[in-house]
Amino acid sequence: MKTKTKQGPLRFPLSLLYYGNSYYIERIADLEAVLKKKPRQLQIDMMGEGEIPADWALLIRSILLERSPKTQLITNARSSLQNSSMLVWLLGDRRQIREDARIFLRRAEVPEDERANKVWKEGDLRRSREEPELDPDEADYAKVLRLINEFIPVKELVGRIIEVPVLRQFGLVDSERFDDLLATLLSRQKGSVANSAADSKQKPVRVKSATSQPEQSGK
């Protein structure tokens, strides 16, 4: 008799690179092709020493937001995350991260008077001719920080190393190791209850009659 095995999520590796335009072009095409199949679960495994550039992170976000409602997205950070990479990780319906991984968000390189109000908020960026213009890449990163601010207080955490316990405080982490441990404990408890029930059925209970009297020895 054949037994049906539970199918796991479709895995989609995504490397974190400092300079990888050609790589991200290919992966974007692959991601769109995968999402067209409307998988039940899609797990994006993020790994590498670099980071996803802000513009690519925003593009990936727009594609993932258009996925089928039937597709559950799992984002799994197997490496520490920097800057715009965190935005992609936050898009998961379930988020997993290596227990000793860390997250770092740098400040956007914008003029000092722009940081407090326009790093994570839309606003008018009009400047006088004497003032320097904003770098387009930094403008993209500023938008990334604004989107990340919908999940965590960027203003308080930017420029700091963010550990996994902090992410748990904000309810952002779905710890794979903790889930596996909890599932193991629950299965053991169910097994213990089942065994106890089986033992109670197998062992007959001898009830002593209230009217019975002890046998007397021969006279």
Contacts in CASP RR format, 6 or more apart in sequence:
PFRMAT RR
TARGET T0000
AUTHOR 0000-0000-0000
METHOD contacts of the structure
MODEL  1
MKTKTKQGPLRFPLSLLYYGNSYYIERIADLEAVLKKKPRQLQIDMMGEG
EIPADWALLIRSILLERSPKTQLITNARSSLQNSSMLVWLLGDRRQIRED
ARIFLRRAEVPEDERANKVWKEGDLRRSREEPELDPDEADYAKVLRLINE
FIPVKELVGRIIEVPVLRQFGLVDSERFDDLLATLLSRQKGSVANSAADS
KQKPVRVKSATSQPEQSGK
7 40 0 8 1.000
8 41 0 8 1.000
9 39 0 8 1.000
9 40 0 8 1.000
9 41 0 8 1.000
9 42 0 8 1.000
9 43 0 8 1.000
9 72 0 8 1.000
9 74 0 8 1.000
10 34 0 8 1.000
10 39 0 8 1.000
10 41 0 8 1.000
10 42 0 8 1.000
10 43 0 8 1.000
11 43 0 8 1.000
11 45 0 8 1.000
12 30 0 8 1.000
12 31 0 8 1.000
12 34 0 8 1.000
12 42 0 8 1.000
12 43 0 8 1.000
12 44 0 8 1.000
12 45 0 8 1.000
13 45 0 8 1.000
13 47 0 8 1.000
14 27 0 8 1.000
14 44 0 8 1.000
14 45 0 8 1.000
14 46 0 8 1.000
14 47 0 8 1.000
14 52 0 8 1.000
14 88 0 8 1.000
15 23 0 8 1.000
15 47 0 8 1.000
15 48 0 8 1.000
16 46 0 8 1.000
16 47 0 8 1.000
16 48 0 8 1.000
16 49 0 8 1.000
16 50 0 8 1.000
16 51 0 8 1.000
16 52 0 8 1.000
16 79 0 8 1.000
16 81 0 8 1.000
16 82 0 8 1.000
16 85 0 8 1.000
17 23 0 8 1.000
17 24 0 8 1.000
17 48 0 8 1.000
17 50 0 8 1.000
17 51 0 8 1.000
17 52 0 8 1.000
18 50 0 8 1.000
18 51 0 8 1.000
24 52 0 8 1.000
24 53 0 8 1.000
24 56 0 8 1.000
28 56 0 8 1.000
28 59 0 8 1.000
28 60 0 8 1.000
28 63 0 8 1.000
31 60 0 8 1.000
31 63 0 8 1.000
31 64 0 8 1.000
32 63 0 8 1.000
34 42 0 8 1.000
35 42 0 8 1.000
35 63 0 8 1.000
35 64 0 8 1.000
35 66 0 8 1.000
35 67 0 8 1.000
35 68 0 8 1.000
35 71 0 8 1.000
38 67 0 8 1.000
38 68 0 8 1.000
38 70 0 8 1.000
38 71 0 8 1.000
39 71 0 8 1.000
40 70 0 8 1.000
40 71 0 8 1.000
40 72 0 8 1.000
41 71 0 8 1.000
41 72 0 8 1.000
41 73 0 8 1.000
41 74 0 8 1.000
42 67 0 8 1.000
42 71 0 8 1.000
42 72 0 8 1.000
42 73 0 8 1.000
42 74 0 8 1.000
43 73 0 8 1.000
43 74 0 8 1.000
43 75 0 8 1.000
43 76 0 8 1.000
44 73 0 8 1.000
44 74 0 8 1.000
44 75 0 8 1.000
44 76 0 8 1.000
44 88 0 8 1.000
44 92 0 8 1.000
45 76 0 8 1.000
45 78 0 8 1.000
46 75 0 8 1.000
46 76 0 8 1.000
46 77 0 8 1.000
46 78 0 8 1.000
46 79 0 8 1.000
46 81 0 8 1.000
46 85 0 8 1.000
46 88 0 8 1.000
46 89 0 8 1.000
47 77 0 8 1.000
47 78 0 8 1.000
47 79 0 8 1.000
48 78 0 8 1.000
48 79 0 8 1.000
49 79 0 8 1.000
50 82 0 8 1.000
50 85 0 8 1.000
51 81 0 8 1.000
51 82 0 8 1.000
51 83 0 8 1.000
51 84 0 8 1.000
51 85 0 8 1.000
52 60 0 8 1.000
52 84 0 8 1.000
52 85 0 8 1.000
52 88 0 8 1.000
53 84 0 8 1.000
53 137 0 8 1.000
54 83 0 8 1.000
54 84 0 8 1.000
54 137 0 8 1.000
54 140 0 8 1.000
54 141 0 8 1.000
54 143 0 8 1.000
54 144 0 8 1.000
55 137 0 8 1.000
55 140 0 8 1.000
56 84 0 8 1.000
57 84 0 8 1.000
57 85 0 8 1.000
57 87 0 8 1.000
57 88 0 8 1.000
57 144 0 8 1.000
58 84 0 8 1.000
58 87 0 8 1.000
58 140 0 8 1.000
58 143 0 8 1.000
58 144 0 8 1.000
60 88 0 8 1.000
60 91 0 8 1.000
61 87 0 8 1.000
61 88 0 8 1.000
61 91 0 8 1.000
61 147 0 8 1.000
64 73 0 8 1.000
64 88 0 8 1.000
64 91 0 8 1.000
64 92 0 8 1.000
65 91 0 8 1.000
67 73 0 8 1.000
72 93 0 8 1.000
72 94 0 8 1.000
73 91 0 8 1.000
73 92 0 8 1.000
73 93 0 8 1.000
73 94 0 8 1.000
74 92 0 8 1.000
74 93 0 8 1.000
74 94 0 8 1.000
74 95 0 8 1.000
74 96 0 8 1.000
74 174 0 8 1.000
75 88 0 8 1.000
75 89 0 8 1.000
75 90 0 8 1.000
75 91 0 8 1.000
75 92 0 8 1.000
75 94 0 8 1.000
75 95 0 8 1.000
75 96 0 8 1.000
76 95 0 8 1.000
76 96 0 8 1.000
76 97 0 8 1.000
76 176 0 8 1.000
77 89 0 8 1.000
77 95 0 8 1.000
77 96 0 8 1.000
77 97 0 8 1.000
77 98 0 8 1.000
77 101 0 8 1.000
78 98 0 8 1.000
78 101 0 8 1.000
79 98 0 8 1.000
79 101 0 8 1.000
80 98 0 8 1.000
80 101 0 8 1.000
80 102 0 8 1.000
80 103 0 8 1.000
80 104 0 8 1.000
81 89 0 8 1.000
81 97 0 8 1.000
81 101 0 8 1.000
81 102 0 8 1.000
81 103 0 8 1.000
81 104 0 8 1.000
82 103 0 8 1.000
82 104 0 8 1.000
82 105 0 8 1.000
82 106 0 8 1.000
83 104 0 8 1.000
83 105 0 8 1.000
83 106 0 8 1.000
83 141 0 8 1.000
83 144 0 8 1.000
84 141 0 8 1.000
84 144 0 8 1.000
86 103 0 8 1.000
86 105 0 8 1.000
86 148 0 8 1.000
87 144 0 8 1.000
87 147 0 8 1.000
87 148 0 8 1.000
89 95 0 8 1.000
89 97 0 8 1.000
90 148 0 8 1.000
90 151 0 8 1.000
90 172 0 8 1.000
94 174 0 8 1.000
95 172 0 8 1.000
95 173 0 8 1.000
95 174 0 8 1.000
96 173 0 8 1.000
96 174 0 8 1.000
96 175 0 8 1.000
96 176 0 8 1.000
97 164 0 8 1.000
97 167 0 8 1.000
97 173 0 8 1.000
97 175 0 8 1.000
99 164 0 8 1.000
99 175 0 8 1.000
99 177 0 8 1.000
100 164 0 8 1.000
101 164 0 8 1.000
102 161 0 8 1.000
102 162 0 8 1.000
102 163 0 8 1.000
102 164 0 8 1.000
103 161 0 8 1.000
103 162 0 8 1.000
103 167 0 8 1.000
104 159 0 8 1.000
104 160 0 8 1.000
104 161 0 8 1.000
104 162 0 8 1.000
105 145 0 8 1.000
105 148 0 8 1.000
105 154 0 8 1.000
105 157 0 8 1.000
105 158 0 8 1.000
105 159 0 8 1.000
105 160 0 8 1.000
105 162 0 8 1.000
106 158 0 8 1.000
106 159 0 8 1.000
107 115 0 8 1.000
107 119 0 8 1.000
107 158 0 8 1.000
107 159 0 8 1.000
108 115 0 8 1.000
108 119 0 8 1.000
108 138 0 8 1.000
108 141 0 8 1.000
108 142 0 8 1.000
108 145 0 8 1.000
109 135 0 8 1.000
109 138 0 8 1.000
110 118 0 8 1.000
110 119 0 8 1.000
110 134 0 8 1.000
110 138 0 8 1.000
110 142 0 8 1.000
111 131 0 8 1.000
111 132 0 8 1.000
111 134 0 8 1.000
114 125 0 8 1.000
114 134 0 8 1.000
116 155 0 8 1.000
117 123 0 8 1.000
118 125 0 8 1.000
118 142 0 8 1.000
119 142 0 8 1.000
119 145 0 8 1.000
119 146 0 8 1.000
119 154 0 8 1.000
119 155 0 8 1.000
119 158 0 8 1.000
120 142 0 8 1.000
120 145 0 8 1.000
120 146 0 8 1.000
120 147 0 8 1.000
120 148 0 8 1.000
120 149 0 8 1.000
120 154 0 8 1.000
120 155 0 8 1.000
121 146 0 8 1.000
122 146 0 8 1.000
125 134 0 8 1.000
125 139 0 8 1.000
127 133 0 8 1.000
127 134 0 8 1.000
134 142 0 8 1.000
145 154 0 8 1.000
145 158 0 8 1.000
146 154 0 8 1.000
148 154 0 8 1.000
149 155 0 8 1.000
151 170 0 8 1.000
151 172 0 8 1.000
152 162 0 8 1.000
152 170 0 8 1.000
152 172 0 8 1.000
157 166 0 8 1.000
164 173 0 8 1.000
164 175 0 8 1.000
167 173 0 8 1.000
168 175 0 8 1.000
END
